[in-house]
Amino acid sequence: MTSQPETTENHPSGTELTTLPGQIRQWAKDLGFADAGITLADTGPHAERLQRWLAAGYHGDMAYMADHGDKRYTPDSLVPGTLRVISVRMDYLPSPDNPKQALTNRETAYITRYALGRDYHKLMRKRLATLAKQIDEAVSGYDYRAFVDSAPVLERGLAQRAGLGWIGKNNMLIHPKAGSYFFLGEIFTSAPLPVDEPFDKQHCGSCSACLEVCPTDAFVGAHLLDARRCISYLTIELKGPIPEELRPKMGNRVFGCDDCQLVCPWNKFSKPTREDDFQPRHGLDNTNLAELFLWTEEQFLKNTEGSAIRRTGYENWLRNLAVGLGNAPSTIPVIEALKQRADHPSELVREHVTWALRRHGLTA
């Protein structure tokens, strides 16, 4: 269901605003998006939840989460004049894929599934720009601005308000027919489009599998994550040493973590991506930790070109891999790889290598 649009007498158009939501969904699907929804420029209760989370310090070193004042949860503050937010989602799960098998092979590096292919930002932003142009051609005279992790946007909250799913106990947006393996993007617009009903019903029930499976016990409770213990934070956002007490719990997860999604029963409905760019590159879905650890910086930069993995940087990439190798079986390739980095110029890398060697009963 949609609400009635506001007056448009100052914006004459050949297309009635009431017919646009259906067209927008179809245009979005034609561009490769799985779904689209429209909401008011209001994040509702999600704003207060964010502020409580920040006040508790659960964001760790992610200072950007607290920056920008109210712009993150007030779309009109970020882009003055915004009346509506068009939220879209795009599936990213590679096919075929067996992430659980990758986790059980302790000599293989586990990389979060969204990062196995090309970085999604440019692809989605370009298509959102095309979608905005199509809408502008239908109802000109309004402003449109697209975002894909490129500004402080409370995207899951807006997507829930736009009817694209509910926020699960693991804080992921979950769609009843598509699970949670998808990216989100937004178009902020001054066009007074009819809005969709928010997805208010929770379908997690008594299930707490996602909370219980977390390797580092990062969930304080349902819908409440202490990012400072989350493996995604530790391997991507954290710039210094990984807390030693958490290293053994990380296993072979060297960039991100999917455990709370892997056990979610709703992900049996996840759809494989239709995007070739999201398929694994350079064998990163099944590569030995030791092999990756011996990449030179030049190899790292070449093999992660256009990849989200670039975000962690080469030094932290080696740090993460050293932890993975410390948790791996004491095989010759594992030990030899660690020894080759024992005198690395980076103190951060050396410290993690020393820890890893100690795990195998050796000294640097």
C-alpha positions in Angstrom: 0.0 0.0 0.0 1.1 3.6 -0.6 0.1 6.9 0.8 -1.3 9.8 -1.2 1.4 12.2 -2.6 1.6 15.8 -1.6 0.6 18.5 -4.0 2.8 18.9 -7.1 1.2 22.0 -8.7 4.6 23.7 -8.8 6.1 20.7 -10.6 4.1 19.9 -13.7 4.8 16.4 -15.0 3.6 14.1 -17.8 3.5 11.2 -15.3 1.3 11.2 -12.2 3.3 10.6 -9.0 0.8 7.9 -7.9 2.0 5.7 -10.8 5.7 6.1 -10.1 6.4 3.6 -7.4 5.5 0.6 -9.6 7.6 2.0 -12.4 10.5 2.7 -10.1 10.5 -0.9 -8.9 10.5 -2.2 -12.5 13.3 0.2 -13.6 15.3 -0.9 -10.6 14.9 -4.6 -11.4 15.8 -3.9 -15.0 19.0 -2.4 -13.7 19.8 -5.5 -11.7 18.4 -4.5 -8.3 16.4 -7.2 -6.5 13.9 -4.8 -5.0 13.1 -1.1 -4.3 11.0 0.7 -1.7 10.2 4.3 -0.8 10.0 5.9 2.6 9.7 9.3 4.2 12.9 11.1 5.0 12.6 9.9 8.6 14.6 7.1 10.3 12.1 6.8 13.2 13.2 4.7 16.2 16.5 3.8 14.5 17.9 7.3 15.3 17.5 6.8 19.0 19.0 3.3 18.9 22.0 4.6 17.0 22.6 7.3 19.7 22.3 4.7 22.5 24.8 2.4 20.7 27.3 5.2 20.3 26.9 6.4 23.9 27.8 2.9 25.0 31.0 3.1 23.0 30.2 -0.1 21.1 31.5 1.5 17.9 35.1 1.3 19.0 37.5 3.2 16.8 34.9 3.9 14.1 34.7 7.6 15.0 33.0 8.3 11.7 29.9 6.7 13.1 29.6 9.5 15.6 30.7 12.3 13.3 28.4 14.6 11.2 26.0 15.4 13.9 22.4 14.4 13.0 23.1 13.9 9.3 23.4 10.1 9.7 19.8 9.7 10.9 18.2 12.9 9.5 18.2 12.7 5.7 17.1 16.4 5.4 20.2 17.5 7.3 22.4 15.5 5.0 20.7 16.7 1.8 18.4 19.7 2.5 15.1 19.4 0.8 14.9 15.7 1.0 11.3 14.4 1.3 11.7 10.8 0.3 14.3 8.1 0.3 14.3 5.3 -2.4 16.0 2.3 -1.0 17.2 -0.6 -3.2 18.9 -3.9 -2.6 21.2 -6.1 -4.7 22.1 -9.7 -4.1 25.8 -10.6 -3.8 26.1 -14.2 -2.9 28.4 -16.0 -5.3 27.2 -19.2 -7.0 28.2 -21.9 -6.5 29.6 -21.3 -3.1 30.3 -23.4 0.1 31.3 -20.9 2.8 30.9 -23.5 5.6 33.4 -25.8 4.0 35.9 -22.9 3.7 35.5 -22.3 7.4 36.3 -25.9 8.3 39.5 -26.0 6.3 41.8 -24.2 8.7 44.6 -23.7 6.2 42.4 -21.8 3.8 41.7 -18.1 4.3 38.0 -17.2 4.9 36.9 -13.9 3.3 33.5 -12.5 3.8 31.4 -13.4 0.8 30.6 -9.8 -0.2 34.3 -9.1 -0.7 35.2 -12.0 -3.0 34.4 -10.1 -6.2 34.7 -6.5 -7.3 33.9 -3.7 -5.0 30.1 -3.0 -5.2 30.3 0.8 -4.6 30.9 2.0 -8.2 28.7 -0.6 -9.8 25.7 0.3 -7.6 26.3 4.0 -7.7 26.4 4.0 -11.5 23.1 2.1 -11.7 21.5 4.3 -9.0 22.5 7.3 -11.1 20.8 5.8 -14.1 17.6 5.1 -12.0 17.6 8.7 -10.8 17.8 9.9 -14.4 14.9 7.7 -15.4 12.8 9.1 -12.5 13.8 12.7 -13.4 12.8 12.1 -17.0 9.4 11.0 -15.7 8.9 13.7 -13.1 11.3 16.6 -13.7 11.9 19.5 -11.4 13.0 17.6 -8.4 16.4 16.8 -6.9 18.0 13.3 -6.7 21.2 12.2 -5.0 22.4 8.6 -4.9 24.4 7.0 -2.0 26.2 3.7 -1.6 28.2 3.8 1.6 29.5 7.2 0.4 27.9 9.3 3.1 26.5 9.0 6.6 23.3 7.2 5.9 21.4 4.9 8.2 20.7 2.6 5.4 19.3 -0.5 7.1 16.9 1.6 9.1 15.7 3.4 5.9 15.4 0.1 4.1 13.2 -1.3 6.9 11.1 1.8 6.8 10.8 1.4 3.0 9.5 -2.1 3.4 12.5 -4.1 2.3 12.7 -6.3 5.3 13.1 -6.4 9.1 16.2 -5.9 11.3 17.2 -9.3 12.6 18.7 -10.0 16.0 22.1 -9.9 14.3 21.3 -6.3 13.1 21.2 -7.5 9.5 18.3 -6.5 7.3 16.4 -9.7 6.5 13.9 -10.2 3.6 11.5 -13.1 4.0 12.1 -14.3 0.5 15.7 -13.4 0.1 17.6 -13.7 3.4 20.3 -11.1 4.1 23.0 -11.5 1.5 22.5 -8.2 -0.3 23.9 -4.7 -0.6 21.8 -1.6 0.0 21.8 1.8 -1.8 19.7 4.9 -1.6 18.4 7.8 -3.7 17.5 10.9 -1.7 14.9 13.0 -3.5 12.8 16.1 -3.0 10.0 14.5 -5.0 6.9 13.8 -2.8 6.5 10.2 -4.0 3.9 7.9 -2.4 5.6 5.8 0.3 5.6 2.1 1.1 4.5 0.5 4.3 7.4 -0.1 6.7 8.3 -3.8 7.4 7.3 -3.7 11.1 6.7 -7.4 11.7 9.7 -9.4 13.2 10.1 -12.9 12.0 13.1 -14.0 14.1 10.8 -15.5 16.8 12.6 -17.4 19.5 15.5 -18.2 17.2 18.9 -17.0 18.6 21.2 -19.0 16.4 23.1 -15.8 15.2 23.7 -14.7 18.7 25.0 -18.0 19.9 27.3 -18.8 17.0 29.4 -15.6 17.1 33.0 -16.8 17.6 34.0 -13.8 19.7 30.7 -13.3 21.6 30.3 -9.9 20.1 26.5 -9.7 20.7 25.6 -8.1 24.0 22.0 -9.2 23.3 19.5 -9.3 20.5 19.9 -6.3 18.2 23.0 -5.1 20.2 26.5 -5.7 18.8 29.7 -4.7 20.6 31.7 -4.0 17.4 34.9 -4.0 19.3 34.6 -7.8 19.6 33.2 -8.3 16.0 35.6 -10.1 13.6 34.5 -7.8 10.8 35.6 -4.8 12.9 38.8 -6.5 14.0 39.9 -7.4 10.5 38.7 -4.4 8.6 38.2 -1.3 10.8 40.7 -1.8 13.6 44.1 -0.2 12.7 46.2 -1.4 15.6 46.9 -4.8 17.3 44.1 -7.3 17.5 43.4 -8.0 21.2 45.3 -11.2 22.0 42.4 -12.8 23.8 40.3 -12.7 20.7 42.8 -14.0 18.2 42.3 -17.7 18.9 38.6 -17.2 18.4 39.0 -15.8 14.9 40.0 -19.0 13.3 40.8 -18.5 9.6 38.6 -15.5 9.1 41.0 -12.9 7.7 38.6 -10.3 6.2 35.2 -10.0 7.7 32.9 -12.7 9.1 29.6 -14.3 7.9 28.8 -16.7 10.8 25.7 -14.9 12.0 24.3 -15.0 8.5 25.4 -18.6 7.7 23.3 -19.9 10.6 20.2 -17.7 9.9 17.4 -20.0 8.7 16.0 -17.2 6.4 19.2 -17.4 4.3 17.9 -20.7 2.8 15.9 -18.3 0.6 19.0 -16.3 -0.5 19.3 -15.8 -4.2 22.6 -16.2 -6.0 23.8 -13.0 -7.5 23.3 -12.3 -11.2 26.3 -10.0 -11.3 29.5 -11.4 -12.9 31.5 -8.7 -11.0 30.5 -10.3 -7.7 31.9 -13.7 -8.5 35.2 -14.6 -6.7 38.4 -13.3 -8.2 41.9 -14.6 -7.9 40.6 -17.8 -6.2 40.0 -15.9 -3.0 37.2 -18.2 -2.1 39.7 -21.1 -1.8 43.3 -20.0 -1.2 45.7 -21.1 1.4 46.6 -18.7 4.2 50.3 -19.3 3.6 50.1 -18.4 -0.1 48.3 -15.1 0.7 50.7 -14.3 3.5 53.6 -14.4 1.0 52.1 -11.9 -1.4 54.3 -8.8 -1.8 52.7 -5.4 -1.4 52.7 -5.1 -5.2 50.9 -8.4 -5.5 48.4 -7.4 -2.9 47.7 -4.1 -4.7 47.4 -5.9 -8.0 45.2 -8.7 -6.8 42.9 -6.5 -4.8 42.4 -3.8 -7.4 38.8 -2.9 -7.5 38.1 -5.0 -4.4 36.8 -4.1 -0.9 39.8 -5.9 0.6 41.9 -2.9 -0.3 40.3 -1.1 2.6 42.2 -3.0 5.2 45.6 -2.1 3.7 48.6 -4.4 3.2 50.0 -4.1 6.7 46.6 -5.1 8.3 46.2 -7.8 5.7 49.4 -9.4 6.9 48.3 -8.9 10.5 45.0 -10.7 9.8 46.7 -13.6 8.0 49.3 -14.0 10.8 46.4 -14.6 13.2 44.9 -17.1 10.8 48.2 -18.9 10.4 48.5 -19.0 14.2 45.2 -20.8 14.3 46.1 -23.2 11.5 47.6 -26.7 11.8 51.3 -26.8 12.4 52.2 -27.8 8.8 55.5 -27.1 7.0 53.9 -24.4 4.7 52.3 -22.7 7.7 55.5 -22.6 9.7 57.7 -21.6 6.8 55.4 -18.7 5.8 55.4 -17.3 9.3 59.2 -17.6 9.6 59.6 -15.6 6.3 57.8 -12.7 7.9 59.4 -12.9 11.3 61.7 -9.9 10.6 59.1 -7.8 8.7 59.7 -4.1 8.9 56.3 -3.5 10.4 56.2 -3.8 14.2 52.5 -4.7 14.0 53.2 -7.6 11.6 56.1 -8.8 13.6 54.2 -8.9 16.9 51.4 -11.0 15.3 53.9 -13.3 13.7 55.6 -13.8 17.0 52.3 -14.6 18.6 51.4 -17.1 15.8 54.8 -18.9 16.1 54.2 -19.2 19.8 50.9 -20.9 19.0 53.0 -23.6 17.2 55.5 -23.9 20.0 58.1 -21.8 18.2 60.0 -18.6 18.7 60.6 -15.9 16.1 
